């Protein structure tokens, strides 16, 4: 028995028709009117089923100018923020008849560019991208825009561009955390793990921190803005720097739940009581946040909704060339033990 993958020629031969006839019948949209008898259409479709023939998306794309493939690029597959987002993107696309190719950019802008170029060689119908690029590195995205390749950025955005995007309200989220801490009686509030300000998430969250303080009549203290990489180790470094400050902060808002996890671990090592000595707030509401020994107060980003709205927007972009729309989703304060 041959293990060769059946081809369109095999289907045509079994059905007793030409290759072009088999192609037109198998590529026709359901209920479309094509100039073949019911008997011919039935023979071709039965032959395809018997041979377990599956059309090549690439070949179909060359014929119809659409492949039914969507590219999805995320900064890291190990970041627990993204699995729920990915699932929420993939499910409606599969239901709509699309296949999804997932690419990991390793949080590297050069790798991201290579992954996007690879996906373009597959003639993808559209792209959903959580950018690793900074706002000054939008060149590739301008190239996509000029070539009228539909794409949507998620989580991070490029300011002052027409690119379609779905993000969450980062500035309002951190300001909300400041309001909560002030209401709980905290006045010396630090900010930890900002990341590069060239990224929209870093810039907006830090802006929310400053705006929240000023709104509550608190003058920002430069030494309380702890600019560190976004990681658990950054949280541990933040605590070391907090211990060296006088007066010490009585609260810290972290760029992410990962940074907050490092803060909580370092507090336990140094005998700092949470929340009595230091209140801690994270950002994202990742699954582990509620499972910690001291459960984490955090800002919840609607990951599933982020994915679903990205799909809706991409489909809109695929129907209307150079469609421009920004969607900003609200966030929610989730109060747990780490702030009292």
Buried (B, 14 or more C-beta within 10 A) or exposed (E): EEEEEBBBEBBBBBBEBEBEBBBBBBBEEEEEEEEBEEEBBEBBBEBBEEBEBEBEBEBBBEEEEBBBBBBBBBBBEEBBBBBBBBEBBBBBBEEEEBBBBBBBBBBBBEBBBEBBEBBBEBBBBBBBBBBBBBBEBBEBBEBBBEEEBBBBBBBBBBEEBEBBBBBBBBBBBBBBBBBBBBEBEBBBBBBBBBBEBEBBBBBBBBBBBBBBBEEBEBEBBEEBBBBBEBBBBBBBBBBEBBEEBEEBBBBBBBBBBBBBBBBBBBBBEBEBEBBEEBBBBBBBBBEBBEEBEBBBBBBBBBBEBBBBBBBBBBBBBBEEEEBEBBBBBEBEBBEBBBBB
